[in-house]
């Protein structure tokens, strides 16, 4: 994910959606799915995910 430059975060682009996921050694976790025309905002540790 270019916005965050984190090697563990990856994304798939399937227009009109962007799918951000985290790949760990034993599993894949979806972080967020949203329409690609919106800006990306991932919650920080002290924000509640909605």
C-alpha positions in Angstrom: 0.0 0.0 0.0 1.9 3.1 -1.2 0.4 5.5 1.3 1.9 3.6 4.3 5.1 2.0 3.0 4.6 -1.0 5.3 5.8 -4.4 4.0 3.1 -6.4 5.9 0.2 -4.3 4.3 -0.8 -5.3 0.8 -3.6 -4.4 -1.5 -5.7 -5.7 -4.4 -7.4 -3.4 -6.8 -10.6 -4.7 -8.3 -12.3 -1.6 -9.7 -14.1 0.2 -8.2 -12.7 -1.3 -5.0 -9.4 -1.3 -3.2 -8.9 -4.2 -0.7 -6.2 -3.8 1.9 -5.0 -6.9 3.7 -2.3 -8.0 6.1 -0.4 -11.2 5.3 1.1 -13.0 8.3 3.0 -16.4 8.1 -0.1 -18.4 8.9 -3.1 -16.3 7.8 -4.4 -13.4 5.7 -6.5 -10.7 7.4 -8.6 -8.2 5.5 -8.0 -4.7 6.9 -10.3 -2.6 4.8 -12.4 -2.6 1.6 -13.5 0.7 0.1 -14.4 2.3 -3.2 -11.2 3.5 -4.9 -12.4 7.1 -5.5 -12.3 7.7 -1.7 -9.1 8.6 0.1 -7.5 5.9 2.2 -7.7 6.3 6.0 -6.7 3.5 8.3 -7.4 3.8 12.0 -4.4 4.3 14.3 -4.1 2.3 17.5 -6.1 4.9 19.5 -9.0 5.3 17.0 -11.9 3.0 16.9 -12.5 1.2 13.6 -15.9 1.8 12.0 
